[in-house]
Amino acid sequence: MIEVRNVSKIFKLSRKQRKEMGGNFQGNSLSAVDDITFTCTPGRIFGLIGPNGAGKTTTLRMIATMLTPTKGEIIVGNYNTRKDPRKIRQQLGFLSGNTGLYDRLTAEEMVKYYADLYGMDARAYRKRRDELFDTLGMEEFASRRIAKLSTGMKQKVSIARTIVHDPEIVIFDEPTSGLDVMTSKSIIQLIRSCRERGNTVIFSTHRMGELRLLCDDLAIIHKGKLYFNGTYQQFEDQQQAATLEDEFIRLTEEAV
C-alpha cells in the first residue's frame, strides 16, 4: 500500500534557475507539489495523470524515496519514506524514463545484474527471468548488446530489470511514452499481470486510452494540486465532456 498524506514539495531555486523561469516569475522557490493526499491499494492500478510540469514525476520520485517531501508524509508498505528509505527500496520497483542502461551489456546481462543486486538466487532468477522475457517478448534479443537495441527493446529491458525481483510495489513513470503499438501492448499486459499478482501499482501516462485499459483508481494533478481523486468509475460518472480527453482538458482548464 502507498499512503500520501498532505504532501508538498518546494524546490529552492538558484539565481540561474530563477532567470530561466522567465520575467514574470517571482520568489526564490517553486512549489512543485501542493498538499496532496491519496492512497494506492494492493491489487489495484492507480493512474496519476496531468499536463507536463503538473508534478507527476516529482510525486512518484518522493514515493520512491528519491526526493524527500518538504511537508507531509508518505507511507510505503508500512514504512515511512523519511525514516526507512532502504527498507522501502527493497520492496519497490521504479521505472523512470531518465534511468540509463549499460550499452556494453546484453539485455540478459542487464536484467541479471539487477537480480544480483537484489540478492536473488539462481533458481528464483531463472523462473522470474523466463516469465518476464516471455511476457515482454524479449527472447529474440536477449543476447544482443543494449547499444544495438531499438527504443522499444530498451524500454522492455528497463521494465524487466525494474521488476525482476518481484517487488510488492511498482511505480511506472510513463512506461509507454514514445513506443509503438505492439511494444505498448506487451507493457500494458505486464502491468495487468502486476495487478493479478496482488501488487500495488501506480503509473503516470499521457495516453488517455491507457486509463480505460488499466485504471481502477485515478487522480488528476495540475500545477501541483489534485483536482480529482477517486475510482475510474467515479470519474466516468461525473464526466461532463463528450470524451475522456475532453473531460481531462475541462478539469485542467477549470483549475487554472
Buried (B, 14 or more C-beta within 10 A) or exposed (E): BBBBBEBBBBEEBEEEBBEEEEEEEEEEEBBBBBBBEBBBEBEBBBBBBBBEEBBBBBBBBBBBBBBEBBEBBBBBBEBBBEEBBEBBBBBBBBBBEEEEBEEEBBBBBBBBEBBEEBEBEEEBBEEBBEBBBEBBBBEEBBEBBBEEBEEBBBBBBBBBBBBBBBBBBBBBBBBBBEBEEEBBBBBBEBBBBBBEBEBBBBBBBEBBEBBEBBBBBBBBBBBBBBBBBBEBEEBEEEBEEEEBEEBBEEBBEEBE
